[in-house]
Amino acid sequence: MNRDQIEGKASTLKGKVKQAVAHATDDPILHDEGVDDEVAGKTQDAIGRGKEKVGGAIEKIGKAIKK
């Protein structure tokens, strides 16, 4: 797990918490902020997963070349 994935998961969680608080307090602005945070977090997590896959592929290519 890389930094982007960790930060993405944290932002997603933060967004879900904001949405829950907004639902309890009937605050539409906080709800919208929560949705934005959740989407941004999911995007960052996806980027992190992509980086991890590319890094793994590069490592495999490097090992294949060394043989």
Helices and strands as residue ranges (DSSP letters): H 3-25, H 28-66
